[in-house]
Amino acid sequence: MPGGSSIDKDLGLKMTVHLDGMASASTADTNTTESTDTVSVPHPVNVTGKDTRHRNHGNRVKEEITVIGPESKFHVTPVSEEEHELNNRVPSRPTPELKFELDDEGDTLSNHNSITALLSSKFRDIQKRLKQYGIESPRFRKRLVSRWESLNYDVCENVLYIKEQEKYKSKKWVTLRWLSKWLVMFSIGIMTALLAATIHFVVEKLAHLKFDLIKHYFDDCAKNNCLYQPALMWMGINLVITVAGAALVTFLQPMAAGSGIPYIKSYLNGVKIPGLLTFRAFVAKTLGVVMSILGGLACGKEGPMAHSGSIIAAGLGRGRINFCNGKSISFYSAFRNDHEIRDFVAGGAASGVSSAFGAPIGGTLFSLEEAASFWNQDLTWRVFFSSMVACFATNFLISAINGDPTKLTDPGLVRFNAFKFDLKFDLIEIPVFIFMAVIGGLSGALFVVMNYKLTVFRKRYLNKNWIKIIEAGLVAMVSAAVAFGLMVGINDCTDKAPFDSHAVTAAVYCTDKKHNSLSTLFLTTPEGCLKALLHDPFESHGPVSLVAFVLIFFLLGVWTYGLSVSSGVFIPSLAIGAAWGRLVGIGVAHLMPENPNLGVNSSLIKQLDVGKFALIGAACQLGGILRTTISLTVIIVECTDDISFGLPIMIVLMISKWVGDFITTGLYDMNVEVMGIPTLPFECPPLCDDLRASDVMSHPLATFKTKEKVENIYRMLKEETFCGFPVIEDDPMAPGKGKLKGLIMRNQLLVLLKKKIFCPEGQVPPRNITIKDFRDFYPVYLKVSEIDLSDEEKSYVMDLKPYYNPSPYTVEQKFSLPRMFNLFRGLGLRHLIVTDEKNMPMGMVTRKDLAKFRVGSKRGLVKIEQLKIEDK
Amino acid sequence: MPGGSSIDKDLGLKMTVHLDGMASASTADTNTTESTDTVSVPHPVNVTGKDTRHRNHGNRVKEEITVIGPESKFHVTPVSEEEHELNNRVPSRPTPELKFELDDEGDTLSNHNSITALLSSKFRDIQKRLKQYGIESPRFRKRLVSRWESLNYDVCENVLYIKEQEKYKSKKWVTLRWLSKWLVMFSIGIMTALLAATIHFVVEKLAHLKFDLIKHYFDDCAKNNCLYQPALMWMGINLVITVAGAALVTFLQPMAAGSGIPYIKSYLNGVKIPGLLTFRAFVAKTLGVVMSILGGLACGKEGPMAHSGSIIAAGLGRGRINFCNGKSISFYSAFRNDHEIRDFVAGGAASGVSSAFGAPIGGTLFSLEEAASFWNQDLTWRVFFSSMVACFATNFLISAINGDPTKLTDPGLVRFNAFKFDLKFDLIEIPVFIFMAVIGGLSGALFVVMNYKLTVFRKRYLNKNWIKIIEAGLVAMVSAAVAFGLMVGINDCTDKAPFDSHAVTAAVYCTDKKHNSLSTLFLTTPEGCLKALLHDPFESHGPVSLVAFVLIFFLLGVWTYGLSVSSGVFIPSLAIGAAWGRLVGIGVAHLMPENPNLGVNSSLIKQLDVGKFALIGAACQLGGILRTTISLTVIIVECTDDISFGLPIMIVLMISKWVGDFITTGLYDMNVEVMGIPTLPFECPPLCDDLRASDVMSHPLATFKTKEKVENIYRMLKEETFCGFPVIEDDPMAPGKGKLKGLIMRNQLLVLLKKKIFCPEGQVPPRNITIKDFRDFYPVYLKVSEIDLSDEEKSYVMDLKPYYNPSPYTVEQKFSLPRMFNLFRGLGLRHLIVTDEKNMPMGMVTRKDLAKFRVGSKRGLVKIEQLKIEDK
């Protein structure tokens, strides 16, 4: 079995291990799966001397590894696959097949081949065939990128921690800590609301100014045949503002691009996203989103609110603001660990959603959905509190902006609640809704597929900063040009007043106090456009205008999402859906006989119907594109302000999700996949039950003794990329075979080296370090290159005892993959040490080792994929 | 330190263990805390020979224990506390103080006394003082009852399981399993809806008949001076029906009493509640609730729906119906384990709530709230689906009952959605709402306290079945008598037509086409009464009637809850709150100047205001009594059908919860506490961080060897009450000192004994047992008394290897309490084995050992309590 090694478990008491290939992915670009090295060495493997060791992550070149087993000493030379020989820097050698018997009493597990081997052989087949046709491309979806580190929610209960706990071991401190958590949550809510209201105010005012200006030129020039003037002006304004916004995002903090929701979801899932929750990201995000909307892009300001809220939460939680040049202001440090910050970020994301959509319950669920496995009632209650505060404060502030602060009628930035009559639906309408949901699912999937192709194209060819900025400017100009073309070309005139009395309406070529129907859709923000589509009278928008609008806005939406600007995809998705929903509504109104039983005049019914269909269409489209589940439903229901209409909304969201999932993943998931972020699914994929800890763990292990030479530590940190190292008993009789004592993190070691907590052998080690010193480096940790050690210092010894976590989670080698999933999801683990029967560490399972296993779905076929970990 | 043993951890490398008292609670009734035996034996403790061993659970008499340590062999005699000497069957002896040094290299943990000892000494002080004053009572709240077993959500991955997995290791089976899960969820939704609609229809029709009859007698007799006739008739009807309902519940399945929500919450938390999810409970619950309401008790049919839905779910999940005489029909057994059944029950509870209140989101959250730590997205989606189906089907069925199945306007059994105008609120009303929330919190706490006293009284004096039935009948008669007295006594006449055009209105003494105002409240179901209070016109109910109603209904509500009948507390709570909310509304309407700016006539405003205040009052009262958090909010908001009014509802629910929590726990929590159900809180109580696994574990351990004599197994099962036994390596050189091999459950052993899976020593053991044989016994497991073994069979040997779980969760002895909480909550564990450095089992931590630690709150003071485990 070349390339993929496997365990043949005999029914009897022998275990045969084929060490015929450590990892086949020497040049992994063309190799779709990485074969886990399922080498199950029954005894701890330790490398002595100066050998450089590499685990099976990524496509690093494997070198000779000395493995010291209990019975024998042997050399393992990794062998590359045949088809990679040319690219291989290490020439392939005959494979030494090693067989040894386990001294384990044996187990009676049934004999089956590892599913890993089965899978990888299949993938190789497909790959070979692809090569025959010359189709070979870097893959962006079926991989994880190794640079994404995981967060660690487990508490390191070392001596320093216990000492600190002692200090605060009184009811006073417990109460104070409890109170300050609530206070921080309250502040998060208030500040998010302030931000939301400010953005709303600024965008509305400035956009109105901009479109008013264009409208006047339009109306003047239509008479004087100078329509090129408003067109050029429009394009010019868009270009300048958008380029500014794109430059801000690109140069200040690229993580601020897009809606930020995929990143926030990944963060809550347990992945560290560098730069995501920084002050720079905040500036780029908030200013950027204002510029994106003023720049005329097809995007909304709602999605980014979740990101902004999260940054506020992280900042308040950390009690520190980092400015540009490494300067920072620090207030308090009690909450500086992954666990507490994640809790605050959950509150911040919920507040952001809550103030954007006026949906406190939806916002809470939004945070809960991703982080559900670490959830508890107390935290739910706090998150709910902060999102309620955010909703209430936003309501108050926007009502105040609108003139009457005591009438609390605007709980969020965007609301669909202006239906003049109760939304009622009849059972016979359900089939129509289901039909619409199928359309929504299909078109949503099309949106995702197109955006995926575009994203891959961008990643490959448009990866220079200046190209990104130019592309953003181009999109802004095209947006204006196309809108201009449609307005002038279709010239759909209507005399129906738009729903929003402040809306900008241009006449263009229309006369008799009529106005151009498309002007109410294009001479406004995307949000205003959505409102118009939902609430404008029945006759406002003709079918031709709507068809044109749907096509154009769909393409612009696809093109805009993924630009290097701060932009949300909620509003454009809803607007696209509302437009074709309106089309369906018009169709239904024409097909159906007018109901003679109702005493209301027919135009009113049509008006209501059209709004209803627009709303359902919007929900379908959003569901087809995003596929978020229960939280999205609640958000839309809360936005609609009408529970009884929630039922059809739920139905269409479920169906559009199913239809969409049949074809491809959702937009956010696609984003996460393209970035190679190792998010952990909630459950182990099916058919993987027979994988054991020994199959997925990385090994041999890089371990430290409880008293380790500084030189060894320094070298190990430099050479290895691992973030956690088991600490073993220092047994001079059998070096490297000690029992597990604990687990120490890379970050801790770096701080210890930086603070020079070591001494010559035999002396008493310095202990002048507290847990606060570690916190001061959170979350921007040191790099090895920042450590400066003299040769004398390198000969010193570091006592790791007070610093390592004395009780890390360990499992036994036969522990199954599904249960490891439960452990990692349930506890927010980052490292799990696999030990043998004698409590000696055998290997390490990390979050990424599990995230590799994923259920893929393509054209309705479910398959299990084992992703590869790449360096980039 | 008598009674409580402790660990003094020196800063140095020695650990001193005082074995001066194994467990003090010999007669534990008067002992408020059980001191955990914090004896930390660094080596596995095993008992040889025929010694009976007892762990520190409950008040069993401790006997001599032979502990074999690695260094010495010593005898430990448990010593009782001084004050218990009289009751002690074992005379106290001088305490052997044992000191030995750990062979562990030592740890530098700081020296502090165990908080356990500190706490227990404090409690003893209080107890002594209570004794001085002769106040000594069995405590019902500060204890756990040992008979409640925990559920086990972990998969036992033994050879049988792996074999079965092999069989189904294909995409076809995976898909089939996935589909059948969805199908079961769908069926749960449909059947719950059918049940809800049926109950609704039956209750509404019969109640209308009953009250119509009484009304006619009333109106006739008011003229003819024979009012004793309707009074007696009313009381008679109530008595007969209620006694029948109470008898049904009491004799068929007492678990069907009350709303069932506390039990369902406990079940979802992870506690096995025998009889809760049986067919008998279903019959008693559904028929019982119909009788309770027809019997005129102050209760609702909504709470019990959650229980009924759960039973339906459990039945469908198990694929088996157990009838009375041990007969059953079995369909399929694939889902027969705690994990799958819990998932279905979550769906069933959600469906029940959803069809009761038309609140699919609220229902989902209701299930999620308690089970959040084992939650995942896939399950959320399924639960949401089933509750949506239930809501939709209920809507369809009730609309059909009401005449038009295609107008889907009744999504639940109870709705507050009939407000004719949009519910709007103004910022200046918020202080009034807050004031009402404080009242709600206070009166809710009063409700809980009164009901608690009553519950304790009932438990002590009214514990005979016939007394329970008589009490129920008495309550029913008093309910009728009091209602009659109020109607006749107050004689509040009104000419306003009630909101519900079908409502029964009696004139009694009123003339001029007026009717008795209280008759619309009493001659209806509690649900109709709630509707009347929310929606009746402003002038319908005078302040005197309302005050009388509030007082009477409050007392009746307290008295009714906890009767041995099937009854819900939602509706009476809401009705009480709505009544006093209406009072507040009337007060505000009289105080406030009429707003001249509004063009509507003032009576309309009053009408609206009064309904609004009634709604807020209802929310406040419910929040004060129940204190459920986010799910309750969502349920009420969904019931109200108006999101914008959700904000004030959220605010008052939060405040009423806070105010109530300041005084006492919520009603459901009180119930759980009184029953001594060991529910596990979400987080470890504060100030317990320094407790370690070695402090809370039970030991010495009862262990089995991998090949164990049948006699030993049988004896151990008979003598011990533990449900999990570690299996250790069979080392003939050092008996009882083997390394941990796995964990076997009591239930497994019983099945193995029953099926006689053993053989004489040296022979090949029979293997004719599959995992289905184990499932057939789920969930009603065998008892030891059902096992019948001959003497020859007792000498046989059982090979446990294929049956035990080879990779149980283990932790190291220094593992801290908060992290153990995370493990148990995050993974739904039942047993956790504590091992030493050499992987030998030292002790066992069970769910109950953690559930003992709880944050108590009384009069605003937070304290940490360590509960005692009692046998009853």
Interface residues (C-beta under 8 A of the other chain):
Chain A: D107 T108 L109 S110 H112 D154 V155 E157 V159 I162 K163 Q165 E166 K169 S170 K171 V174 T175 W178 G358 P360 I361 T364 L368 E369 A372 S373 F374 W375 N376 Q377 D378 T380 W381 F384 F385 M388 C391 F392 N395 F396 P405 T406 K407 L408 T409 P411 N417 K424 F425 D426 L427 I428 T629 I630 T633 V634 V637 E638 T640 D641 D642 I643 S644 G646 L647 M650 I651 M654 F682 E683 P686 L687 D689 D690 E729 K739 K801 P802 P806 S807 Y809 T810 V811 E812 K814 F815 S816 P818 R819 N822 L823 R825 G826 L827 T835 E837 K838 N839 V862
Chain B: E105 D107 T108 L109 S110 H112 D154 V155 E157 V159 I162 K163 Q165 E166 K169 K171 V174 T175 W178 G358 P360 I361 T364 L368 E369 A372 S373 F374 W375 N376 Q377 D378 T380 W381 F384 F385 M388 C391 F392 N395 F396 P405 T406 K407 L408 T409 P411 N417 K424 F425 D426 L427 I428 T629 I630 T633 V634 V637 E638 T640 D641 D642 I643 S644 G646 L647 M650 I651 M654 F682 E683 P686 L687 D689 D690 K739 K801 P802 P806 S807 Y809 T810 V811 E812 K814 F815 S816 P818 R819 N822 L823 R825 G826 L827 T835 E837 K838 N839 V862
